[in-house]
């Protein structure tokens, strides 16, 4: 097999992998952006006091997770 053929096959596998990943990444990026916004507002409430970044991030993740839970329509 020639180097050109090997490179073509390698590139085809890479493109297939990129396409599969691309369908997942926007949702993950959207989720991370939502968490970042909520964490920002939590920090803002505290006056941006340092030392609480992880706490804000985890609280934001929990808040987003609760918001994503389906409602038990009563």
LOBA-555924 format. One line per field, with one value per residue (C-alpha): residue in one letter; x, y, z; residue number from 0. Coordinates in pm, 1 decimal. Layout:
// residues N
residu	A/...
px	X/...
py	Y/...
pz	Z/...
num	NUM/...
//
This chain:
// residues 74
residu	X/X/X/X/X/X/X/X/X/X/X/X/X/X/X/X/X/X/X/X/X/X/X/X/X/X/X/X/X/X/X/X/X/X/X/X/X/X/X/X/X/X/X/X/X/X/X/X/X/X/X/X/X/X/X/X/X/X/X/X/X/X/X/X/X/X/X/X/X/X/X/X/X/X
px	0.0/137.8/182.8/-89.2/-337.6/-242.7/-284.8/-622.9/-748.1/-614.7/-786.8/-1115.7/-1105.3/-1025.3/-1318.5/-1554.9/-1438.8/-1477.1/-1832.8/-1929.3/-1779.6/-1936.2/-2285.8/-2208.6/-1997.5/-2257.8/-2476.3/-2180.3/-2064.5/-2414.8/-2437.0/-2097.5/-2194.1/-2516.5/-2326.6/-2073.7/-2349.2/-2520.7/-2185.1/-2112.4/-2437.7/-2378.7/-2036.5/-2188.7/-2437.3/-2142.6/-1960.1/-1707.3/-1535.0/-1247.6/-1209.3/-1559.6/-1513.5/-1550.8/-1845.4/-2016.1/-1947.0/-2084.0/-2391.2/-2449.3/-2421.7/-2675.4/-2912.3/-2887.2/-2943.5/-3259.3/-3382.9/-3328.7/-3535.0/-3873.0/-4167.6/-4427.6/-4717.9/-4984.3
py	0.0/341.3/625.6/820.4/538.1/503.0/876.5/871.7/587.0/756.0/1083.0/900.9/739.5/1076.5/1245.8/968.1/1007.4/1387.7/1355.4/1116.2/1347.5/1659.6/1528.0/1499.9/1809.6/2085.0/1947.8/1915.8/2265.7/2404.7/2234.8/2367.4/2719.2/2701.1/2589.5/2869.6/3132.0/3004.3/2983.5/3341.8/3466.7/3270.0/3433.1/3772.2/3729.6/3680.9/3985.2/3769.2/3672.5/3443.3/3088.9/2969.9/2890.4/2513.7/2552.3/2783.9/2546.4/2242.6/2435.3/2550.0/2193.0/2079.0/2360.8/2278.4/1907.7/1992.0/2212.3/1929.2/1681.7/1603.2/1745.3/1514.9/1704.1/1711.2
pz	0.0/-91.5/152.5/-28.3/20.0/386.8/439.6/266.1/483.4/797.1/700.4/630.7/976.6/1132.4/955.4/1062.7/1421.6/1404.1/1271.7/1549.4/1810.0/1658.4/1722.0/2095.4/2157.9/2106.3/2385.7/2620.0/2528.4/2582.3/2920.3/3027.0/2913.1/3115.3/3424.6/3376.0/3358.4/3672.8/3855.4/3752.5/3902.4/4221.9/4252.0/4176.8/4463.8/4697.5/4560.0/4372.8/4697.5/4602.5/4727.2/4637.0/4268.1/4302.1/4537.7/4286.5/3998.1/4183.1/4299.5/3942.7/3812.9/4072.8/3978.9/3607.8/3683.0/3881.3/3598.0/3348.1/3553.9/3399.6/3591.4/3748.0/3592.0/3861.6
num	0/1/2/3/4/5/6/7/8/9/10/11/12/13/14/15/16/17/18/19/20/21/22/23/24/25/26/27/28/29/30/31/32/33/34/35/36/37/38/39/40/41/42/43/44/45/46/47/48/49/50/51/52/53/54/55/56/57/58/59/60/61/62/63/64/65/66/67/68/69/70/71/72/73
//
